[in-house]
Amino acid sequence: MKYDFSDEVARTIPDTFYPVERLQKFTHLGIVKSYAKGSAITLPGDSEPMLIYVLSGKVQNKMVTEDGREKLHYFCGKNGILCKLFPMNHDNSYITAIEKCSVCFFTEAQLKEIFQIDDNIFFEILKNTFSKSLYFMMQIIEMELFNPTIRIVRLIYGLCISNGIPVGNSYEVRLELSQRTISEISGVHHVTISKVLGYLEKQKIIEKKKGKIIIHDLDRLKELTFEKHLF
């Protein structure tokens, strides 16, 4: 199936991006390790250059800011890659398993060997990087153009369009998304997120339950995405 990069423009959750399936054929050249849920895969300050390829499960890539706060970069599932090939001074990013997972580590030398066998792998990795770039460019545009309250409305609406399951006259988005995760994804303060969710529930547009968001009035939610601010 041909990958549609225009989907990255509408992506709401930074997860896996372009899947590099061809790399599965070369895991015997790398080092495969398994991790339990919650385990650290890399730590801040790790300097060994590597490309990390997710074989199963899901991981998250975060960074620690100078004032000690944590910021989510993105999630990564099966056939996704995380690049730590180019060491940086003061690299405060780290990777943890949010599910039981298996990953393969490739060094630069191993990747060069793979490229000699299958030079299309290089372009597959480039496509993954390009898909990430599209997503984060759109996030910058969202932050420039929309009020924080409307960004949260747009995120919920986008989740409904991409992940919503029709149930009667409503839609259910069955994702475990805490307010903290939404804050890290959107850059909106958790207090503002709480107020937006409360407002939407009071207006009977959505209903927040454990593990899911129920959208009762999708048309009204869409209308709000074009407002200048919510309150």
N, C-alpha and C positions, 0 to 999 in steps of 0.2 A: 504494500500500500504506500502510495506517495505521501510524504509528509508535507502538511500544509503549514508553512512558516507564518502565514497570516494569523493562525490560531494563537501565536505568541502575543499578538497585539491585544487580544481579548483575555489572555490568561489571568486568573485571579490569584491562584496559589502557585508560588515558585517551586515546582516539583518535577524533578528528573529531566525535563526539557527533551531535546532530540535524543532518542535512544540509539546507542551505538551497538547494534546487535552483532555486527561482524566481528567484534572483538572477542566474542565468546569462543571463537575457534582457536584463540591463541593464549588462553589462560594457563596452558601447560608451560608457557615460557615465563610466566610471572610467579608470584607467591600468593597462594590462596589461604585466607584465614577466616575463621568463623567467630562471631561475637554474640554474646547474649544481649538481650534488651537492656539498654542503659549503660553499656560498656563504652569506654573511650577507645576510639580507633586512632585518632591523632590528638595531640595536646598542643596548647599554645607554645610556640617556640621550637617545635619540632623542625629540624633543618634538613632532614634527608629528603632530597627531591624524588618525587614519585607521582604517578598518575594512578588514581584509585578507581576501580571499576566495580560496580555493585552487581553481584551475581544473583542475589535473592535478598528479600527483606527491604528495609528502608533505613536510611541514615539522615542526619541533619548536619548542616554546616553552619556554625555560628562563629561570632567573634566577640571578644571582650574589649569594650571601649576603655579609654584611659581612666575614666571615672568608675570603672568596675561594672558597668552595665553590660548585659548580653544582648546581642543583636543577631537575629536570624538572617542568614544569607539565602539558603534554599534547602529544600528536602531533595533527596535523591533515592530513587527506587531502582528496580531491575533494569539493567543495561544503561544506566546513567553513569556519568563520570564526574570525578572531582579532581581538579588539577592542582597539584602542589609541586610542579616540576621546577618552578622558578623561585628559589629562596628569596625572602625579603627580610630586611632588618625589622625587628619588632613585629613579627607576624603573630598576631593574637588570635588567629582563627583556630578552630578545632572541630573535630568530627566525632559524633557519637551515634551509636545505634539506637534508634527509637523502636525497632523491632528486632527480633532474632534475625541475624543476617550473615551473609557470606560475601566477602569482597576479595578482589585480586589486586595486588600491588605490582605496578610496572615501573621499572627504572627507565631513564632516558636511553640507555644502551639497548634494553629489551625492546623499546618502542621502535628504535631505528631498525632493529632486526625484523620486526613485524612489518614495517613500511617497505622493506626490501622484498618481502614475500607478497604483500598485498598493499600496494600504494594507495588504494582507495580508502583504507583505514584513516589515513591522514585527513582526507576530506570529510569523513564521517565525524571525526573529532572536531574538525573546524565547524561543521554544521551544528554540533552541540554547543560550541562556544558562541556561534552566531545567534542561536535561539535564546541563550541566556542574555546576550546583549540586547536583543529586541525587547525582551521582557523588562529589563532594568531601565532601558531608555523610556519605555512607556510609563514606568513608575515615576520617573522624573517629570514627565509631561503632566501626569495626573496631579502631582504635588504642586506644580506651577499653576495649573488651570482651575483646580477645584478646592473649595473649602474643605477642611478636615471632616466635617460632619457629612458632607456629600460624598466624600471618598469612601466612607464606610457604607453608605447607602449603595454606591456603585459596586462595591465589593460584594455585598450581599446579593444584589441583582445579578452580577456576573456569576456568582456561585450557583444561583438558581438556574440560569441559562445553561451552564456547563455541567452541573451535577444534579439539578433538581429532578426528583422522581414524582410524577403525578400520583396523588392520592386523593380520590374524590374530587373536590373542587379546589384543592390546595396542592402545593408542591413541598416535598421534603428534601432538604439538603442534609444527607447523613454523613457528616464529617465531625471528628473530634477537634473543634477549634476553640481554644480558650481565648478569653479576652487578651491575655498576654501575647498569644501567638498572633492574633489579629493586629495587635499593636505593633509587634515586630515586623509584620508583613507590610503594614500600611504606613508606619511612622506616625500614627495618631495616638495620642495619650490615652491610656486605658480608662481614665475618668470620662473623657469625651465619648469613647466607645460605649461605655455603660449608659451614658445619657442617650445616645442615639438608639441603642437597642431598647431602652425603656420607652422612648418616644414612639418607636415603631410598634411596640407591643401595646401601648396605650391607645394608639390609633387603630389597633386590630389589623395591622398590615402583616406583621409576623408574630410568631410565637417561638420563644427559645426554650428548648428542652434539652435534657442531657443527651449529648451525642448527636443532636440534630437541630436544625432551624426549619420551622414550618412557615411557608409563605402563603398567607391567606388571600392577599390582594396584590397579585403580580402587576396589574395595570397601574395601580396607585404607586407601587414601589418604583416602577419605571418612570412615572411622571416626576417623582422626587429626584431622580438622577440628573434632571435638567435644571433643578433649582439652584440658586446661588448659595443658599445656606438652609439648614434645617430648622434652626431656632436661634 
